[in-house]
Amino acid sequence: VTGLGLFPLQMASVTESQGGWEPFLPGLIILLPLLGFGINGGLALSAARRSSNAVRSGQEFDFFEGSRPVTHSLPTW
């Protein structure tokens, strides 16, 4: 530890503070972003599929399917 350049006064605090550190639910740190990635990708692909099917049939797909005026700029979910 002296190779790290610690002074003798700092050595006392280092030895006292050493302890076991357990991460809190480490699986969630990896799985939640992957779950979000999968959900986002699935929703994007399903929206693209619905839109392409509507365009192939000669229509236009309205993602918001509501009774809003054309000049309405903010979604009202």
Backbone hydrogen bonds, N-H to C=O, Kabsch-Sander energy under -0.5 kcal/mol:
donor,donor_aa,acceptor,acceptor_aa,energy
4,L,1,V,-1.4
5,G,2,T,-1.3
6,L,1,V,-0.7
10,Q,7,F,-0.5
11,M,7,F,-1.5
12,A,8,P,-0.9
13,S,9,L,-0.8
14,V,10,Q,-1.8
15,T,11,M,-2.3
16,E,12,A,-1.6
17,S,13,S,-1.8
18,Q,14,V,-0.8
22,E,20,G,-0.5
25,L,23,P,-0.8
28,L,25,L,-1.0
29,I,25,L,-0.8
30,I,26,P,-0.9
31,L,27,G,-3.0
32,L,28,L,-2.1
34,L,30,I,-1.1
35,L,31,L,-2.5
36,G,32,L,-2.5
37,F,33,P,-2.4
38,G,34,L,-2.2
39,I,35,L,-2.5
40,N,36,G,-2.6
41,G,37,F,-2.3
42,G,38,G,-2.4
43,L,39,I,-2.5
44,A,40,N,-2.2
45,L,41,G,-2.4
46,S,42,G,-2.2
47,A,43,L,-2.2
48,A,44,A,-2.2
49,R,45,L,-2.1
50,R,46,S,-2.3
51,S,47,A,-2.3
52,S,48,A,-2.5
53,N,49,R,-2.2
54,A,50,R,-1.9
55,V,51,S,-2.4
56,R,52,S,-2.3
57,S,53,N,-1.3
58,G,55,V,-1.4
59,Q,54,A,-2.7
63,F,61,F,-0.7
68,R,66,G,-1.0
72,H,69,P,-1.6
